[in-house]
């Protein structure tokens, strides 16, 4: 509980313009602790079937079997 008190005291001293960033961070940490997975669109694109290079890389290996 000591950490909670220190955090609240520190937040009370922050200027208003820093509070929105702190809120965003807190919400992100809350989502992550709830087990939600956050992925960027770039990561989703990278994992998509359109970017699956293994079919091309191992095409020779599957043909020779």
N, C-alpha and C positions, 0 to 999 in steps of 0.2 A: 504494500500500500504506500510505502515511502516514495516509490517511483511515480505513482499517481499524483501524489501531493506536489512533487517537484515539477512534474509536467504541467499541472494546473497553474502553479506559481509562474512558471516560465511563459505559458500562454498569456497570462494576465499582463505580462510586461511587453508582449509583442505589439508592434504597430499594426494598425488595421490592414494595411496592404499585404502583410505577411500571413494573415489569417486564412485567406482563401487558398493559398498554396498548402498551408498546413491541413486545411479541411480536405483538399484533394488527396493528400498523402494518407490521411487517416481513413478515408473512404476506400482507397486502394488497399490498404492493409487489412481493413475489415473484410473486403471481398475475398482477398487471398486466404484469410484465416477461415473463411466459411467454405473453402474448398472450390470456389469458382476459378476456372482457368481463364486467364486473360491472354488473348492472342491478337497480335496485330494482323492487319490485312496482308501485309507483306509475308508474314509467317504462314498464313493460310494459303496464299498463292504458291509459296515455295513447296508446300506439302501437297499441292493439288496434283491430280493425275496428268494434267497438261505438262507439268515440269518433271515428270518421272523419267529420269535419264537412264534408269537401270534397264529398261526394255531395250534401249539402243546399245548400251554397254555390253549386255550379256546376250545379245541376239545370236551371236556366233555359238555361244555355249549351249543355248537351247536347241539350236538347229542340229548340232552335232550329236545330240543325245539320241 
